[in-house]
Amino acid sequence: MSERAVLEVIALDVEDAVAAQAGGADRLELVTEMAADGLTPAPAVVAAIRDAVAIDLRVMLRLSDGFEAGEVERLVRVAGELRDAGADQFVLGFLDPVGDVDLAAVERVVGALDGSPWTFHRAIDRAADRDALRKTLTGLPGLDTYLTAGAPGGVDDGLDTLIAEAAHTGRPGYEPRIMVGGGLRLDHVPRLRAAGIDAFHIGGAARPGGWQGPVSAEAVARWRAELDGETERVGTAVGRAGN
């Protein structure tokens, strides 16, 4: 387990990004259209967020709802536009109609990223065979994270799977870091940390007002404090955000 757990927060705009950084986020996942579970944001938004914060950004490569790749060449073009806007880390993941990884689509898009780090997102939770998916993707350049809840329904349903997979860390297919997200709550954290999981992803949990409201620096700081085993950060986050 690393000394400091990674906290990634979903950001839709500059306001979200600044608040998440102020609260202690290590990294942002940049998306739009949360009604479709997160699609690719506009390059101009990515550029503005890159100028506004210093922490790492991972940009979603997903053009429509669902987990099929759709227009792969369009995805490749969009990846190039995002790289021109300053993106250097990405999030992607494609399945075929029967739930197997769409390796051809993944390889085509990853080839356009020129070695950039990337996350295979929660498509793994809809895969027909999680273990087979992992082993199929072994060795792809830049793949360093799986974002997963362990089950389609979220962490409540997938907690045992996450803990079991954490025990396989370092084995073929299990080299990338597990980042837990999808219905994640603070009360899940102790069991996940005890299992050796050290990366966590929040979206709605960072927004007390729901998805129609912005990220709260104080809410992010509460997560940061829990992951760090501290409490004093919570009371200072709002002040930092206003500076």
ROSE-338155 format. One record per atom (N, C-alpha, C): residue number from 1; x, y, z; atom name. Coordinates in Angstrom, 2 decimals. Each point is the difference from the previous one (the first is absolute). Layout:
N
   num      east     north        up   atomo
   NUM         X         Y         Z      CA
...
***
This chain:
243
   num      east     north        up   atomo
     1      0.84     -1.19      0.00       N
     1     -0.84      1.19      0.00      CA
     1      0.88      1.24      0.00       C
     2     -0.33      0.96     -0.85       N
     2      0.78      1.23     -0.04      CA
     2     -0.28      0.82      1.24       C
     3      0.91      0.94      0.32       N
     3     -0.17      0.82      1.19      CA
     3     -1.20      0.92     -0.14       C
     4     -0.28      0.47     -1.18       N
     4     -1.13      0.91     -0.23      CA
     4     -0.90     -0.59     -1.08       C
     5     -1.26     -0.20      0.34       N
     5     -0.94     -0.52     -0.97      CA
     5     -0.33      1.07     -1.04       C
     6     -0.26     -0.44     -1.21       N
     6     -0.38      0.90     -1.08      CA
     6     -1.49      0.28      0.08       C
     7     -0.36      1.27     -0.07       N
     7     -1.40      0.43     -0.04      CA
     7     -0.25      0.71     -1.32       C
     8     -0.89     -0.61     -0.81       N
     8     -0.37      0.57     -1.29      CA
     8     -1.45      0.49      0.09       C
     9     -0.25      1.19     -0.55       N
     9     -1.33      0.62      0.07      CA
     9     -0.47      0.32     -1.42       C
    10     -1.25     -0.29     -0.29       N
    10     -0.58      0.38     -1.29      CA
    10     -0.20      1.51     -0.04       C
    11      0.46      0.62     -1.09       N
    11     -0.19      1.44     -0.21      CA
    11     -0.66      0.23     -1.34       C
    12     -0.99      0.89     -0.01       N
    12     -0.70      0.36     -1.23      CA
    12      0.47      1.33     -0.57       C
    13      0.61      0.83      0.85       N
    13      0.38      1.35     -0.45      CA
    13      1.10      0.54      0.91       C
    14      0.40      1.23     -0.27       N
    14      1.09      0.61      0.76      CA
    14     -0.36      0.15      1.47       C
    15     -1.23      0.39      0.30       N
    15     -0.41      0.16      1.40      CA
    15      0.16     -1.31      0.76       C
    16     -0.45     -1.09     -0.59       N
    16      0.17     -1.31      0.64      CA
    16      1.47     -0.30      0.23       C
    17      0.81      0.25     -1.01       N
    17      1.42     -0.35      0.06      CA
    17      0.71      0.76      1.11       C
    18     -0.27      1.30      0.10       N
    18      0.66      0.83      1.02      CA
    18     -0.42     -0.45      1.39       C
    19     -1.29     -0.31      0.19       N
    19     -0.47     -0.45      1.30      CA
    19      0.59     -1.35      0.38       C
    20      0.07     -0.91     -0.97       N
    20      0.55     -1.33      0.28      CA
    20      1.47      0.10      0.40       C
    21      0.76      0.82     -0.71       N
    21      1.41      0.18      0.35      CA
    21      0.12      0.61      1.39       C
    22     -0.83      0.99      0.31       N
    22      0.06      0.64      1.32      CA
    22     -0.31     -0.99      1.11       C
    23     -0.89     -0.95     -0.27       N
    23     -0.37     -0.98      1.01      CA
    23      1.01     -1.10      0.20       C
    24      0.98     -0.10     -0.89       N
    24      1.05     -1.00      0.17      CA
    24     -0.02     -1.13     -1.00       C
    25     -0.76      0.14     -1.10       N
    25      0.02     -1.03     -1.04      CA
    25      1.39     -0.08     -0.62       C
    26      0.39     -1.22     -0.34       N
    26      1.27     -0.22     -0.69      CA
    26     -0.15      0.07     -1.51       C
    27     -1.22     -0.30     -0.47       N
    27     -0.20     -0.14     -1.44      CA
    27     -1.47      0.26     -0.31       C
    28     -0.27      0.46     -1.21       N
    28     -1.36      0.22     -0.48      CA
    28     -0.29     -0.92     -1.16       C
    29     -1.26     -0.45     -0.06       N
    29     -0.50     -0.62     -1.22      CA
    29     -0.91      1.02     -0.66       C
    30      0.32      0.39     -1.23       N
    30     -0.75      1.03     -0.69      CA
    30     -1.01     -0.65     -0.94       C
    31     -1.27      0.36      0.19       N
    31     -1.09     -0.55     -0.80      CA
    31     -1.03      1.09     -0.25       C
    32     -1.00     -0.35     -0.81       N
    32     -1.22      0.77     -0.14      CA
    32     -1.15     -0.99     -0.04       C
    33     -1.23      0.50      0.07       N
    33     -1.21     -0.83     -0.17      CA
    33     -0.05     -1.18      0.98       C
    34     -0.10      0.32      1.27       N
    34     -0.09     -1.07      0.99      CA
    34     -1.30     -0.80     -0.11       C
    35     -1.01      0.54     -0.68       N
    35     -1.21     -0.77     -0.24      CA
    35      0.29     -1.23     -0.85       C
    36      1.09      0.05     -0.75       N
    36      0.46     -1.15     -0.81      CA
    36      1.21     -0.66      0.64       C
    37      0.19      0.22      1.32       N
    37      1.11     -0.60      0.76      CA
    37      1.36      0.52     -0.41       C
    38      0.04      1.18     -0.63       N
    38      1.27      0.65     -0.27      CA
    38      0.50     -0.19     -1.41       C
    39     -0.02      1.08     -0.78       N
    39      0.49     -0.01     -1.37      CA
    39      1.20      0.94     -0.14       C
    40      0.58      0.02     -1.18       N
    40      1.20      0.81     -0.25      CA
    40     -0.33      1.49      0.06       C
    41      0.76      0.76      0.80       N
    41     -0.22      1.45      0.05      CA
    41      0.61      0.70     -1.22       C
    42     -0.40      1.24     -0.20       N
    42      0.54      0.78     -1.10      CA
    42      1.47      0.34      0.25       C
    43      0.82      0.03     -1.05       N
    43      1.40      0.37      0.19      CA
    43      0.19      1.35      0.68       C
    44     -0.88      0.96     -0.29       N
    44      0.14      1.32      0.64      CA
    44     -0.18     -0.09      1.51       C
    45     -0.90     -0.87      0.45       N
    45     -0.18     -0.19      1.44      CA
    45      1.25     -0.63      0.61       C
    46      0.55     -0.99     -0.68       N
    46      1.22     -0.64      0.49      CA
    46      1.13      1.01      0.10       C
    47      0.15      0.85     -1.02       N
    47      1.07      1.00      0.02      CA
    47     -0.19      0.98      1.15       C
    48     -1.24      0.42      0.25       N
    48     -0.26      0.95      1.08      CA
    48      0.29     -0.61      1.36       C
    49     -0.37     -1.27      0.17       N
    49      0.27     -0.67      1.28      CA
    49      1.50     -0.21      0.17       C
    50      0.67     -0.36     -1.09       N
    50      1.46     -0.19      0.09      CA
    50      0.68      1.28      0.46       C
    51     -0.50      1.15     -0.45       N
    51      0.58      1.28      0.40      CA
    51     -0.33      0.37      1.44       C
    52     -1.10     -0.58      0.53       N
    52     -0.50      0.44      1.31      CA
    52      0.56     -0.79      1.17       C
    53      0.44     -1.24     -0.24       N
    53      0.46     -0.84      1.11      CA
    53      1.34     -0.65     -0.35       C
    54      0.67     -0.46      1.05       N
    54      1.33     -0.60     -0.18      CA
    54     -0.02     -1.52      0.10       C
    55     -1.10     -0.58      0.48       N
    55     -0.04     -1.45      0.21      CA
    55     -0.25     -0.73     -1.32       C
    56      0.20     -1.32      0.03       N
    56     -0.15     -0.80     -1.21      CA
    56     -1.45     -0.03     -0.46       C
    57     -0.17     -0.09     -1.32       N
    57     -1.31     -0.12     -0.63      CA
    57     -0.06     -1.27     -0.83       C
    58     -1.09     -0.73      0.13       N
    58     -0.27     -1.12     -0.91      CA
    58     -1.29      0.32     -0.74       C
    59      0.05      0.00     -1.33       N
    59     -1.11      0.45     -0.82      CA
    59     -0.71     -1.21     -0.61       C
    60     -1.32     -0.01      0.12       N
    60     -0.81     -1.10     -0.51      CA
    60      0.00     -0.02     -1.53       C
    61      0.19     -1.21     -0.55       N
    61     -0.16     -0.24     -1.43      CA
    61     -1.20     -0.93     -0.17       C
    62     -1.16      0.60     -0.14       N
    62     -1.27     -0.74     -0.11      CA
    62     -1.00      0.94     -0.64       C
    63     -0.50     -0.37     -1.16       N
    63     -0.80      0.94     -0.79      CA
    63     -1.50     -0.22      0.12       C
    64     -0.43     -1.13      0.54       N
    64     -1.44     -0.26      0.13      CA
    64     -0.24     -0.94      1.17       C
    65     -1.24     -0.01      0.47       N
    65     -0.38     -0.85      1.12      CA
    65      0.25     -1.47     -0.36       C
    66      0.29     -0.80      1.01       N
    66      0.31     -1.40     -0.23      CA
    66      1.50     -0.22     -0.11       C
    67      0.39     -1.24     -0.26       N
    67      1.43     -0.33      0.04      CA
    67      0.54     -0.54     -1.32       C
    68     -0.79      0.10     -1.07       N
    68      0.55     -0.31     -1.32      CA
    68      0.75      1.21     -0.52       C
    69      1.05     -0.24     -0.79       N
    69      0.89      1.08     -0.43      CA
    69     -0.68      0.97     -0.95       C
    70     -0.88     -0.50     -0.85       N
    70     -0.59      0.87     -1.01      CA
    70      1.02      0.35     -1.09       C
    71      0.09      1.27     -0.33       N
    71      0.87      0.46     -1.09      CA
    71      1.44      0.10      0.50       C
    72      0.78     -1.04     -0.24       N
    72      1.35     -0.04      0.53      CA
    72      0.88      1.09     -0.59       C
    73     -0.13      0.24     -1.29       N
    73      0.84      1.04     -0.60      CA
    73     -0.35      1.38      0.54       C
    74     -1.26      0.21      0.33       N
    74     -0.37      1.27      0.65      CA
    74      0.63      0.09      1.37       C
    75      0.00     -1.09      0.76       N
    75      0.66     -0.01      1.30      CA
    75      1.48      0.36     -0.14       C
    76      0.63     -0.53     -1.03       N
    76      1.42      0.29     -0.21      CA
    76      0.20      1.49     -0.30       C
    77     -0.88      0.57     -0.82       N
    77      0.10      1.43     -0.29      CA
    77     -0.20      0.84      1.25       C
    78     -0.99     -0.38      0.79       N
    78     -0.28      0.74      1.24      CA
    78      1.18     -0.10      0.96       C
    79      0.61     -1.17      0.09       N
    79      1.18     -0.16      0.86      CA
    79      1.10      0.97     -0.41       C
    80      0.20      0.15     -1.29       N
    80      1.00      0.95     -0.48      CA
    80     -0.35      1.44      0.36       C
    81     -1.28      0.36     -0.10       N
    81     -0.43      1.35      0.36      CA
    81      0.21      0.25      1.49       C
    82     -0.28     -1.01      0.80       N
    82      0.18      0.14      1.45      CA
    82      1.48      0.12      0.36       C
    83      0.82     -0.75     -0.67       N
    83      1.44      0.12      0.25      CA
    83      0.50      1.39     -0.37       C
    84     -0.51      0.55     -1.09       N
    84      0.37      1.37     -0.40      CA
    84     -0.46      1.01      1.05       C
    85     -1.09     -0.33      0.73       N
    85     -0.51      0.91      1.03      CA
    85      0.72     -0.16      1.34       C
    86      0.96     -0.93      0.06       N
    86      0.79     -0.16      1.21      CA
    86     -0.24     -1.29      0.77       C
    87     -0.90     -0.85     -0.50       N
    87     -0.25     -1.27      0.69      CA
    87      1.16     -0.96     -0.21       C
    88      0.43     -0.63      1.09       N
    88      1.08     -0.98     -0.12      CA
    88     -0.28     -1.27      0.78       C
    89     -1.24     -0.14      0.51       N
    89     -0.45     -1.22      0.66      CA
    89     -1.47     -0.19     -0.38       C
    90     -0.44     -1.27     -0.08       N
    90     -1.31     -0.27     -0.58      CA
    90     -0.73     -1.11      0.75       C
    91     -1.31     -0.11     -0.30       N
    91     -0.86     -1.04      0.54      CA
    91     -0.79     -0.58     -1.17       C
    92     -0.02     -1.32     -0.14       N
    92     -0.72     -0.62     -1.10      CA
    92     -0.30     -1.46      0.33       C
    93     -0.79     -0.64     -0.85       N
    93     -0.31     -1.42      0.18      CA
    93     -1.17     -0.40     -0.87       C
    94      0.18     -1.02     -0.83       N
    94     -1.02     -0.38     -0.97      CA
    94     -0.26     -1.50      0.06       C
    95     -1.29     -0.34     -0.04       N
    95     -0.43     -1.39     -0.04      CA
    95     -0.72     -0.27     -1.32       C
    96      0.01     -1.27     -0.41       N
    96     -0.80     -0.37     -1.17      CA
    96     -1.41     -0.37      0.47       C
    97     -0.91     -0.32     -0.91       N
    97     -1.40     -0.24      0.40      CA
    97     -0.20     -1.16      0.97       C
    98      0.94     -0.92      0.09       N
    98     -0.18     -1.13      0.93      CA
    98      0.76      0.20      1.31       C
    99      0.61      1.17      0.17       N
    99      0.65      0.30      1.27      CA
    99      1.47     -0.34      0.07       C
   100      0.60     -0.39     -1.13       N
   100      1.45     -0.19     -0.03      CA
   100      0.67      1.33     -0.31       C
   101      1.25      0.15      0.41       N
   101      0.71      1.23     -0.32      CA
   101      0.15      0.13     -1.52       C
   102     -0.25      1.19     -0.51       N
   102      0.20      0.28     -1.43      CA
   102      1.46      0.39     -0.18       C
   103      0.82     -1.02     -0.13       N
   103      1.44      0.24     -0.01      CA
   103      0.43      0.84     -1.20       C
   104     -0.60     -0.22     -1.14       N
   104      0.39      0.77     -1.19      CA
   104     -0.24      1.49      0.22       C
   105     -1.15      0.34      0.58       N
   105     -0.30      1.41      0.24      CA
   105      0.92      0.58      1.06       C
   106      0.21     -0.74      1.08       N
   106      0.89      0.49      1.05      CA
   106      1.41      0.23     -0.55       C
   107      0.52     -0.97     -0.74       N
   107      1.35      0.14     -0.54      CA
   107      0.10      1.17     -0.96       C
   108     -1.03      0.22     -0.81       N
   108      0.04      1.11     -0.96      CA
   108      0.04      1.34      0.72       C
   109     -0.82      0.16      1.01       N
   109     -0.02      1.27      0.73      CA
   109      1.28      0.18      0.82       C
   110      0.43     -1.06      0.69       N
   110      1.22      0.10      0.80      CA
   110      1.20      0.33     -0.89       C
   111      0.00     -0.50     -1.22       N
   111      1.09      0.32     -0.92      CA
   111      0.10      1.48     -0.30       C
   112     -1.13      0.72      0.10       N
   112      0.00      1.44     -0.26      CA
   112      0.44      0.81      1.22       C
   113      0.17     -0.66      1.14       N
   113      0.35      0.71      1.23      CA
   113      1.50      0.11      0.21       C
   114      0.77     -0.71     -0.82       N
   114      1.47      0.13      0.02      CA
   114      0.58     -0.26      1.38       C
   115     -0.50     -1.06      0.66       N
   115      0.57     -0.39      1.28      CA
   115     -0.55      0.73      1.20       C
   116     -0.99      0.88     -0.19       N
   116     -0.58      0.72      1.15      CA
   116     -0.62     -0.97      1.00       C
   117      0.07      0.30      1.28       N
   117     -0.66     -0.85      1.00      CA
   117     -1.51      0.02     -0.20       C
   118     -0.64     -1.14      0.26       N
   118     -1.45     -0.04     -0.14      CA
   118     -0.62     -1.01      0.94       C
   119     -1.28      0.24      0.29       N
   119     -0.83     -0.84      0.85      CA
   119     -0.99     -0.77     -0.87       C
   120     -0.16     -1.30      0.26       N
   120     -1.13     -0.74     -0.56      CA
   120     -1.14      0.17      0.98       C
   121     -1.10      0.61     -0.46       N
   121     -1.05      0.43      0.93      CA
   121     -0.98     -1.13      0.32       C
   122     -1.17      0.39      0.51       N
   122     -0.92     -0.98      0.57      CA
   122     -0.65     -0.93     -1.02       C
   123      0.39      0.06     -1.25       N
   123     -0.40     -1.05     -0.93      CA
   123      0.40     -1.37      0.54       C
   124      1.06     -0.06      0.80       N
   124      0.40     -1.29      0.59      CA
   124     -1.12     -0.59      0.85       C
   125     -0.82      0.85      0.59       N
   125     -1.09     -0.49      0.86      CA
   125     -1.15     -0.58     -0.81       C
   126     -0.02      0.24     -1.31       N
   126     -1.01     -0.58     -0.89      CA
   126      0.57     -1.12     -0.86       C
   127      1.26     -0.34      0.21       N
   127      0.65     -1.01     -0.83      CA
   127     -0.54     -1.39      0.30       C
   128     -0.01     -0.85     -1.01       N
   128     -0.44     -1.38      0.18      CA
   128      0.95     -0.76      0.91       C
   129      1.30      0.35     -0.06       N
   129      1.01     -0.70      0.78      CA
   129      1.08      1.01      0.38       C
   130     -0.01      0.46      1.23       N
   130      0.94      1.03      0.45      CA
   130      1.44     -0.46     -0.10       C
   131      0.25     -1.23      0.41       N
   131      1.36     -0.52     -0.02      CA
   131      0.51     -0.10     -1.43       C
   132     -0.83     -0.48     -0.92       N
   132      0.41     -0.11     -1.40      CA
   132      0.28      1.37     -0.59       C
   133     -0.82      0.98      0.35       N
   133      0.22      1.36     -0.50      CA
   133      1.36      0.52      0.44       C
   134      0.30     -0.17      1.28       N
   134      1.29      0.46      0.51      CA
   134      1.17     -0.65     -0.73       C
   135     -0.11     -1.30     -0.19       N
   135      1.12     -0.72     -0.62      CA
   135      0.14      0.36     -1.47       C
   136     -1.13      0.29     -0.67       N
   136      0.06      0.41     -1.40      CA
   136      0.70      1.34     -0.15       C
   137     -0.19      0.89      0.96       N
   137      0.58      1.35     -0.09      CA
   137      1.42      0.08      0.55       C
   138      0.50     -1.08      0.57       N
   138      1.35      0.02      0.58      CA
   138      1.03      0.47     -1.02       C
   139      0.81      0.95      0.41       N
   139      1.10      0.45     -0.84      CA
   139     -0.33      1.17     -0.90       C
   140     -1.26      0.44     -0.05       N
   140     -0.31      1.16     -0.83      CA
   140      0.70      1.23      0.56       C
   141      0.64      0.79     -0.86       N
   141      0.76      1.15      0.50      CA
   141     -0.90      1.02      0.70       C
   142      0.45      0.45      1.16       N
   142     -0.67      1.07      0.73      CA
   142     -1.07     -0.45      0.97       C
   143     -0.48     -1.25     -0.09       N
   143     -1.06     -0.45      0.90      CA
   143      0.55     -0.16      1.41       C
   144     -0.44      0.86      0.91       N
   144      0.52     -0.07      1.37      CA
   144     -1.08     -0.07      1.07       C
   145     -1.29      0.04     -0.40       N
   145     -1.08      0.05      0.97      CA
   145     -1.25     -0.68     -0.54       C
   146     -0.71     -0.72      0.87       N
   146     -1.37     -0.42     -0.27      CA
   146     -0.92      0.73      0.97       C
   147     -0.95      0.76     -0.55       N
   147     -1.04      0.61      0.82      CA
   147     -1.16     -0.98      0.09       C
   148     -0.34     -0.43      1.20       N
   148     -0.98     -1.07      0.15      CA
   148     -0.71      0.10      1.34       C
   149     -1.28     -0.41     -0.02       N
   149     -0.77     -0.17      1.23      CA
   149     -0.08     -1.47      0.39       C
   150      0.53     -0.87     -0.86       N
   150     -0.07     -1.43      0.27      CA
   150     -1.26     -0.65     -0.51       C
   151     -1.02      0.81     -0.34       N
   151     -1.28     -0.53     -0.48      CA
   151     -0.75      1.14     -0.68       C
   152     -0.91     -0.31     -0.93       N
   152     -0.75      1.06     -0.67      CA
   152     -0.80      0.88      0.95       C
   153     -0.51     -0.59      1.08       N
   153     -0.84      0.75      0.93      CA
   153      0.75      0.90      0.96       C
   154      1.31     -0.07      0.05       N
   154      0.77      0.86      0.88      CA
   154      0.78     -0.76      1.05       C
   155      0.68      0.75      0.85       N
   155      0.94     -0.58      0.96      CA
   155     -0.71     -0.90      1.02       C
   156     -1.22      0.35      0.40       N
   156     -0.72     -0.88      0.93      CA
   156     -0.06     -1.43     -0.53       C
   157     -0.27     -0.14     -1.30       N
   157     -0.10     -1.32     -0.61      CA
   157      1.37     -0.61     -0.32       C
   158      0.99      0.87     -0.24       N
   158      1.28     -0.48     -0.50      CA
   158      1.13     -0.06      1.00       C
   159     -0.29      0.29      1.27       N
   159      1.07      0.12      1.00      CA
   159      0.83     -1.28      0.11       C
   160     -0.63     -1.14      0.02       N
   160      0.75     -1.25      0.13      CA
   160      0.88     -0.25     -1.23       C
   161     -0.52      0.35     -1.18       N
   161      0.79     -0.15     -1.22      CA
   161      1.23      0.91      0.02       C
   162     -0.19      1.23      0.44       N
   162      1.13      0.93      0.08      CA
   162      1.08     -0.51      0.94       C
   163     -0.40     -0.51      1.14       N
   163      0.96     -0.51      0.97      CA
   163      0.72     -1.23     -0.54       C
   164     -0.73     -0.86     -0.69       N
   164      0.62     -1.18     -0.60      CA
   164      0.99      0.39     -1.08       C
   165     -0.36      0.98     -0.83       N
   165      0.91      0.43     -1.06      CA
   165      1.23      0.69      0.56       C
   166     -0.17      0.74      1.08       N
   166      1.16      0.64      0.61      CA
   166      1.03     -1.03      0.46       C
   167     -0.47     -1.19      0.38       N
   167      0.92     -1.05      0.44      CA
   167      0.82     -0.56     -1.15       C
   168     -0.42      0.28     -1.26       N
   168      0.73     -0.48     -1.17      CA
   168      0.99      1.03     -0.55       C
   169      0.13      1.14      0.68       N
   169      0.85      1.07     -0.50      CA
   169      1.40     -0.50     -0.36       C
   170      0.45      0.37     -1.20       N
   170      1.31     -0.40     -0.48      CA
   170      0.00     -1.23     -0.88       C
   171     -1.07     -0.78      0.02       N
   171     -0.10     -1.16     -0.86      CA
   171     -0.36      0.45     -1.42       C
   172      0.20     -0.84     -1.01       N
   172     -0.34      0.39     -1.37      CA
   172     -1.45      0.49     -0.11       C
   173     -0.17      1.18     -0.55       N
   173     -1.30      0.62     -0.12      CA
   173     -0.38      0.87      1.17       C
   174      0.73     -0.11      1.09       N
   174     -0.34      0.73      1.22      CA
   174      1.10      0.99      0.40       C
   175      0.86      0.33     -0.95       N
   175      1.06      0.98      0.29      CA
   175     -0.54      1.43      0.14       C
   176     -0.98      0.41     -0.82       N
   176     -0.51      1.37      0.17      CA
   176     -0.68      0.20      1.35       C
   177      0.04      1.22      0.46       N
   177     -0.59      0.36      1.28      CA
   177     -1.52     -0.13     -0.06       C
   178     -0.60     -0.44      1.08       N
   178     -1.45      0.01      0.17      CA
   178     -0.40      1.36      0.58       C
   179     -0.86      0.71     -0.73       N
   179     -0.59      1.24      0.51      CA
   179     -1.50     -0.27      0.18       C
   180     -0.47      0.12      1.22       N
   180     -1.39     -0.35      0.30      CA
   180     -0.90      1.22     -0.18       C
   181     -1.07     -0.18     -0.76       N
   181     -0.98      1.06     -0.18      CA
   181     -1.31     -0.59     -0.51       C
   182     -1.09      0.67      0.35       N
   182     -1.32     -0.46     -0.41      CA
   182     -0.82     -0.37      1.22       C
   183     -0.71      0.97      0.54       N
   183     -0.73     -0.25      1.24      CA
   183      0.90     -0.12      1.21       C
   184      1.21      0.53     -0.10       N
   184      0.96     -0.07      1.10      CA
   184     -0.42      0.95      1.13       C
   185      0.06     -0.51      1.23       N
   185     -0.29      0.80      1.19      CA
   185      1.18     -0.04      0.96       C
   186      0.02      0.95      0.90       N
   186      1.08      0.05      0.98      CA
   186      0.06     -1.27      0.85       C
   187     -1.16     -0.61      0.28       N
   187      0.05     -1.19      0.86      CA
   187      0.57     -1.22     -0.71       C
   188      0.16      0.07     -1.33       N
   188      0.68     -1.08     -0.71      CA
   188      1.52      0.06      0.17       C
   189      0.51      1.18      0.28       N
   189      1.44      0.23     -0.08      CA
   189      0.83     -0.89      0.92       C
   190     -0.37     -0.18      1.27       N
   190      0.87     -0.81      0.86      CA
   190      0.26     -1.41     -0.53       C
   191     -1.04     -0.69     -0.48       N
   191      0.21     -1.36     -0.53      CA
   191      0.85      0.02     -1.26       C
   192     -0.21      0.98     -0.85       N
   192      0.77      0.08     -1.24      CA
   192      1.46      0.31      0.29       C
   193      0.25      0.92      0.91       N
   193      1.38      0.32      0.37      CA
   193      0.69     -1.20      0.65       C
   194     -0.74     -0.72      0.85       N
   194      0.57     -1.18      0.65      CA
   194      0.38     -1.07     -1.02       C
   195     -0.70     -0.01     -1.14       N
   195      0.31     -0.97     -1.06      CA
   195      1.17      0.46     -0.87       C
   196      0.51      1.20      0.24       N
   196      1.13      0.50     -0.77      CA
   196     -0.37      0.92     -1.14       C
   197     -1.27      0.33     -0.15       N
   197     -0.45      0.92     -1.06      CA
   197      0.32      1.42      0.42       C
   198      0.60      0.76     -0.94       N
   198      0.49      1.33      0.36      CA
   198     -0.38      1.07     -1.02       C
   199     -1.11     -0.22     -0.71       N
   199     -0.45      1.01     -0.95      CA
   199     -1.52      0.02     -0.02       C
   200     -0.57      1.22      0.05       N
   200     -1.44      0.16      0.19      CA
   200     -0.51      1.13     -0.90       C
   201     -1.21     -0.20     -0.53       N
   201     -0.58      0.88     -1.02      CA
   201     -1.39      0.41      0.46       C
   202     -0.27      1.30      0.07       N
   202     -1.31      0.47      0.43      CA
   202     -0.56      1.01     -1.00       C
   203     -1.32      0.00     -0.09       N
   203     -0.71      0.94     -0.85      CA
   203     -1.09      0.67      0.79       C
   204     -1.14     -0.67      0.12       N
   204     -1.09      0.55      0.78      CA
   204      0.36      0.25      1.45       C
   205      0.89     -0.80      0.56       N
   205      0.41      0.17      1.40      CA
   205      0.72      1.32      0.24       C
   206      0.48      0.63     -1.07       N
   206      0.67      1.29      0.12      CA
   206     -0.97      1.17     -0.19       C
   207     -1.30     -0.30     -0.19       N
   207     -0.99      1.02     -0.34      CA
   207     -1.20     -0.12      0.95       C
   208      0.01      0.70      1.12       N
   208     -1.12     -0.09      0.95      CA
   208     -1.34      0.38     -0.62       C
   209      0.01      0.86     -1.03       N
   209     -1.23      0.42     -0.65      CA
   209     -0.41     -0.87     -1.16       C
   210      0.68     -1.13     -0.21       N
   210     -0.31     -0.86     -1.14      CA
   210      0.71      0.46     -1.26       C
   211     -0.25     -0.70     -1.09       N
   211      0.72      0.28     -1.24      CA
   211     -0.33      1.35     -0.60       C
   212     -1.08      0.63      0.44       N
   212     -0.31      1.35     -0.49      CA
   212      0.83      1.05      0.72       C
   213      0.68     -0.36      1.07       N
   213      0.83      0.93      0.75      CA
   213      1.47     -0.26     -0.23       C
   214      0.86      0.90      0.46       N
   214      1.44     -0.13     -0.21      CA
   214      0.67     -0.92      1.01       C
   215      1.23     -0.35     -0.30       N
   215      0.85     -0.71      0.97      CA
   215      0.21      0.90      1.21       C
   216     -0.06     -0.61      1.17       N
   216      0.25      0.70      1.26      CA
   216      1.40     -0.32      0.49       C
   217      0.81      1.05      0.21       N
   217      1.34     -0.21      0.54      CA
   217     -0.07     -0.68      1.36       C
   218     -1.00      0.36      0.81       N
   218     -0.12     -0.59      1.33      CA
   218     -0.31     -1.50     -0.10       C
   219     -0.89     -0.38     -0.94       N
   219     -0.31     -1.42     -0.16      CA
   219      1.23     -0.78     -0.44       C
   220      0.77      0.56     -0.93       N
   220      1.23     -0.66     -0.44      CA
   220      0.98     -0.13      1.16       C
   221      0.10      1.06      0.79       N
   221      0.92     -0.03      1.14      CA
   221     -0.39     -1.06      1.02       C
   222     -1.29     -0.25      0.14       N
   222     -0.44     -1.05      0.92      CA
   222      0.53     -1.36     -0.47       C
   223     -0.05     -0.23     -1.32       N
   223      0.56     -1.24     -0.56      CA
   223      1.52     -0.04      0.16       C
   224      0.63      1.13     -0.24       N
   224      1.46      0.06      0.14      CA
   224      0.40     -0.34      1.43       C
   225     -0.73      0.55      0.96       N
   225      0.30     -0.26      1.40      CA
   225     -0.19     -1.46      0.35       C
   226     -1.06     -0.61     -0.49       N
   226     -0.25     -1.42      0.26      CA
   226      1.13     -0.85     -0.58       C
   227      0.41      0.30     -1.20       N
   227      1.05     -0.80     -0.64      CA
   227      1.35      0.21      0.67       C
   228      0.22      1.20      0.54       N
   228      1.28      0.31      0.65      CA
   228     -0.01     -0.33      1.48       C
   229     -1.18     -0.33      0.55       N
   229     -0.09     -0.23      1.43      CA
   229      0.12      1.28      0.79       C
   230     -0.45      1.11     -0.60       N
   230      0.07      1.30      0.65      CA
   230     -1.41      0.57      0.12       C
   231     -0.13      1.05      0.81       N
   231     -1.29      0.70      0.11      CA
   231      0.14      1.50     -0.19       C
   232      1.18      0.54      0.21       N
   232      0.13      1.45      0.00      CA
   232     -0.18      0.62     -1.38       C
   233      0.19     -0.78     -1.08       N
   233     -0.11      0.56     -1.33      CA
   233     -1.43      0.45     -0.31       C
   234     -0.98     -0.65      0.60       N
   234     -1.39      0.28     -0.36      CA
   234     -0.37      1.44      0.27       C
   235      0.42      0.53      1.12       N
   235     -0.38      1.34      0.37      CA
   235      0.73      1.10     -0.76       C
   236      1.05     -0.35     -0.75       N
   236      0.79      1.02     -0.68      CA
   236     -0.24      0.06     -1.49       C
   237     -0.69     -0.97     -0.57       N
   237     -0.13     -0.09     -1.45      CA
   237     -0.75      1.19     -0.58       C
   238     -1.08      0.42      0.66       N
   238     -0.79      1.09     -0.57      CA
   238      0.82      1.28     -0.03       C
   239      0.80      0.24      1.04       N
   239      0.85      1.16      0.02      CA
   239      1.01     -0.01     -1.12       C
   240      0.59     -1.17     -0.27       N
   240      0.96     -0.10     -1.11      CA
   240     -0.68      0.28     -1.32       C
   241     -1.23     -0.52     -0.17       N
   241     -0.70      0.18     -1.27      CA
   241     -0.29      1.46     -0.27       C
   242     -0.17      0.78      1.05       N
   242     -0.32      1.42     -0.20      CA
   242      1.21      0.88     -0.20       C
   243      1.20     -0.54      0.13       N
   243      1.21      0.83     -0.15      CA
   243      0.31      0.30     -1.44       C
***
